[in-house]
Amino acid sequence: MDNTDTPSRHVLFLNWRDTTNPEGGGSEVYIERIAAELVTFGHRVTLLCAAHGNAGPAGTTESGVRVLRRGSRMTVYLRAALVCLAGRFGLGPLSRRGLGRPDLIVDVCNGVPFFAPLYAGRPVIALVHHVHREQWPVVFGPWMCRLGWWIESWLAVRLYRRCRYVTVSEATRAELAALGVDAERIDVVPNGTPPVTGPSLPRTRNPSLLVLGRLVPHKRVEIALRAVAELAAELPELELVVAGQGWWEEPLRERCAALGISDRVRFTGFVSEEEKHALLCSAWLALTPSLKEGWGLTIVEAAARSTPTVAFRYAGGVAEAMVDTETGLLVDDEQEFTAAVRELLADDVRRKAMGEAALSHAARYTWTATGARFAQLVAAATLRTG
């Protein structure tokens, strides 16, 4: 790729997690893949995120992205502000590492933003994967729920009124517009799909389901568990694999015991890319019972292995990550969810046809194209500072 005509910029991403964080997920994959693509365009890219016990050594990743870990989940917001303010005066870790003051800050707003327009002194892009209206009450109590939603739906909209927004789906674009963000300031840059590097692997002999992702309440893995419990008598050899880690794992294990399906559900914990590839290849169906997703990266990852998905129609970007009735099934309630799983497990011909269509659909989304689109936004946002 020849990017010699692209002016080099320093782009600083502010996000409270990175992919090595135990609570990291699709949002973090998106950020780090975009950051890596920007490096190929000649940009200097830094990711500032919270420190955590699972973190590797600080420094530069294999893709050329510099990682700064500062503060905790709660204090990373303050530490980011201090780092940016110090950088304005040629001080702090950015200057010590020879990175220079950022030309652009990408403020990743996961419910709570970094409030970068207050201190950046540079153009800011607000990156929003999805609006958290439904998730605040699932995770927090009434007081924190009201505060969080006020910050996201009222304060942030006004604070970022002069900034461009980036999101990953038309669904989130519409939600942001409904909150009062000018639609013309919102660019949609969908996820790419990592290339499949491993060999094709056979499906399991017996019917098998896979839920892949963080184990947190709003992913609603319980719906998949109840589906397995309901189908157990019809499909005595049915197995569900729950791949991922998170603080909600123990309640899920307790639910399995209460439903009498502990022998049918396997919790893998964290999985490597090789293990994930094997699970996505071998499962008959992937399940995404999540309440809300900005896009649905795991849906497209499954599609890249010819594995169709069952998900909820109202769950944000999932309706764009798949094509209903062609690459999987979208449903409206839990009863339909279980019925769709039953239907596809019983129909080998339709399930395999959906898998083939899913493979073609996944090929439309590449990180190269996504990175190129984001590089255009970086160039436009920093034009006045060139």
N, C-alpha and C positions, 0 to 999 in steps of 0.2 A: 504493500500500500504506500503510495507516494503522497506524503502530507507536507512536503517542503514549503508549500505556499501558505500553510496554516500558521498564523501568528501564535507563538507559544504563550500560554496563559498559566497562571497558578490558580487552580480550582481547589477550594477547601470544602469538603463535605462534613457537615455536622450531623452526627447520628448517635443515639445513646448506646447502640449495640454494633458489633461487627459479627462476622460469620463464625468466629470461634467462641462467641458468647453462648452459654447454654440456652439462653432465651432467644437467640438469633433465629431468623426464619427467612421467608421469601423476600422480605423488604431488604434485608442485609445482602442477600445474594444479588439483588437488582443493583444496589448501590455499588458494590464492589466490582461487578461486571461492567457497569457503566464507567466507573473510575478506570478500570484497566483498559477499556476501549479508548478513553480520552488520552491515555498515555501514548497509544499508537498514533495519535494525531499530533504528538509532540508537546502536549501539555504536561505541566508538573501538577501532580494530584496528591492531595493530603486528605486522609480521613481522620477526623478527631472523634473519638468515642470513649465510652466509659471503660475504666480498668476493671478487670475481673480475674478470678483465680485460675480460669482456664486459658488465659491469654498466653500466647507464645512470646518470644522476645520482641521488643519494640524495634522498629526500623522500617525497612522497605520490603514489600512483598515481592514474590517472583515476577509479578506483572508490572512492577515499578511504582506501585502506590505506596506512599509513605504513611505510616500509621502512628498516630499519637493517642495514647490512652491516658485520660485524665479524669480523676474523680470517680464517683460511684454512679449508680443508676439515678440517684436524686441530685447529686452535686455536679454531674457532668455539664449541666446547663450553665452554671456559674463559671466553671472552669473554662468552658468554651468562650464565654464572654471575656474572661481575663486574658486568654491567649490571643484573641482577636484584637483587643485593646492594646496589648503589649506590642503586637505586630505593627500597629499603626505608627508606633514610635521607634521601630527598629529594635525592639527588645523581645525577650521571651523565646520559647522553643522554636518558633518558625524562623526567627532570625539566627538563632544559634545553629540551626541545621542548614542554614544557607538557602532556605526556601523563599525568603522574601515575603512581602505582604501579599495576601491573596488578591487576585484580580476579580474573583467571583466567589461568592459563598453560596453553597447549596444547603439550605436549611431543611432538614428532613423532619417533617411534622408528623410524628406518630401520636396523634391526639394532642400532646403538648409540644409546641414548637420551641425553638431555641431563641426566639425574639431577636434574631440577628439584625433586622433593620434598625434597632435601637443603638447598635454599637459598631456595625460593620464598616461604615464609611466606604463601602463598595457595593456594586450591584448584588442583589440577593435573588435567588430563585427558591421559591417554596415548593418542596417536593412532597406531595401528599398521595399516599397509596390508596387510602379510603377514608371516608368519614366515619367516626366512631360513635355515632348516635346510639346504635343498638348495643354497643359493647361496654360503654361506661357503667350501666347498671348491673351488668353481668360480673364485672371485676371488682367494682368499688361499692361502698355503702352510699346512702342517699346524699350525704353532705359532699363527699368527694365527687360523686357522680354529677351533681349540679355544678360544682366548681369547674370540673374538667370540661363539661359540655359548654359552659359559658365561655371558657377560654377558647375552645375550638371553634364554636359557632358564631361568637360575637367579637371577642377581643382580637383573635388572630385575623379575622376577615378585615378588620379596620387597620390593624398594624401592618399588614402586607398589601395594602390597597394600591401601592405603587410598584409592586413586584409582579414578575411573571410567575405563573404556577406551572408545574409539570405533574401529571398524573399518568397512571398506567392504563386507564380504561375510560370509555365514554360514560360508563355508569357513574364513576367518581366525578368526572367532569360535570355531569348534570347535577350531582349532589352539591358540588361546590358552587355552581351557579345559583342553585336554590338558596344557598346561604348568603348570597349577595356578592360573590366574586364575579367580576365581569367575564363573561364567557370568552371574549376575544383575548383575554390574558392567560388562558389555560391551554397548554399544549399537551396532547396525549402521545406518550412514548411508551408503547407496550413492552412487556418483558420479551427477551429472546429465549431461545431454548438451547441449553448446552448440547454440544454435539455428543452423540452416543459413540463412545470409543470402545466399549466392551463388546464381546461377541453376542449374537442372539442366543437366548437360552430358552429351554422348553417351559411350557406351563406346568404347574403342579398336576399330579394325577387326579387329585380330588378337588372339588370346588374350593376356591380360595379368594379371600377379599383382603384389601390392603388399605389402611389409613396411614398416610404419611404426613408428618408435620409436628409442630410444637404441641405439647400436651398442656393446654390451658383451657379454661372453661368455654370460651367462645368458639373453640373448634368443635365442640359438641360431639366428641367421640362417643358419648353415651347413646346417641341415636344409632350408630353403627352396632354398638353392643346389643341394644334392644332388637335390632333387625336380626342379628345372629340368633338371639334367644328365640325369636318367633319362628325362624326357619329351621331350628335345630331338629325338630321331629321329622320334617320333610327331607332334610339333607343331613343325615347323621354324621357324615365325614367333613362337613363344612368347617373351615378354619378362617379365622381373622388374624392378620398380623397388624399390630399397631407399632409403627416405626417412628421413633422420635423420642425426645426427652422433654421434661418440664415438671413444674411443681404440682401439677394436677394428676400425676401418675398414680399415686396411692389411692385417691378416691375412685379412680377408674378401675383399679384392681379390686377394690371393695365392691364396686357395682357388678363386676364379673362374678364375684362369689355370690352375691345376692341373687343374680339371675341364673346361677347354676351353670355358667359357661366358662369357668376358669380353664378347663381342659381344652377349650376350643379357641382361646385367645392367647396369642404370644406377644409379649411386650419385648421389643428388641433393645430399647434405649437408643442412644446415638448410633447412627449407621454411617459408615464410610461411603464414598461415592461408588466404590465397587459393590458394596452390599446393597446400596440403594438400587443400583442397576439390576442386580439379580432379583430383588423383590419386585420391582416394576415389571420385569420381563415375565416372571413366573406367576404373578397374580392373574386370576381370571377377570377381576374387576377392581378398579380403584374407587374408593368412596371419599367424597368431600362433604361431610355433613356440616361444615362451618357455617356460622351465623352470618359472617361477612368476610369477603376477600376483596382486595383491590383489583386483583387479576386472577390468580389461581395458577401459580407457577407449577405446582405439583400435577395439576390436570394436564398441562402441556408436556411435562416430563413423562407422565404415564403414556400420553398419546405418542410420544416419540419412540415408545416400545410397543406400539400397537395395542395398548391397553385402554379400553373405554372407561368412562367415569360416570358415576351417579352423583348429582349435586342438587342444591336448591336454587330454584329460578331467581329468588329474591336476594341472593347472597352477593350482590354487587357484580364485580368483574367476571365471575365464573361463567356468566351467560355469554361472554365474549371469548373466554379461553376455550370454549367448546362450542360445537354446533349441535343444538338439541335434535335428537332422533337420528343424527348422522354419526357423531363421534362419541355419543353418550346420551344420557337422559337427564333432563332437568325436571324437578318435581316441585310441588307447592306445599306439601306437608309430610309429616313423618309416615303416615299410612301409605302415601304414594311412594315414599322413599323405599320402604320395605317391599312394596309390590314391584317396583322397578328392579330391585336387586333380584327378587325371585324370578321375574320374567327373563332377565338377561342370563342368569345362571342356567336356566332351563333351555335356552335357545342358542345352541352352539353356532348355528349359521348366522343369525343376526349379530351375535356378539363378535364373531370374527370379522364380519363385514364392517361393523363399527370400528373395530381395531384398525383395519386397513384405511378407513377414511380418516381416523384420528392421526395416523402416521403422516398422511398427506397434509392434514391441517397443521400439524406441528412444524412441518418444514417451512411454513410461511413466516415463522418468527425466528430471526437470528439475532444474536448479540451484535454482530457486525453492523447490521442495518440499524439496530437500536442505538448503538454507540455513535454511528454517523449522524443520526437525527439529533442526538443530544449535543454532539459537537457543533452542529449548526446553531443550536440555542446558545451555547457558550460564546460562539463568535458574535452573535447578535447582541447578547447581553453585555458584552465587554467592548463593543465597538467604540463607545464614547470614552473608554479609558485607554484606548490604544495609542 
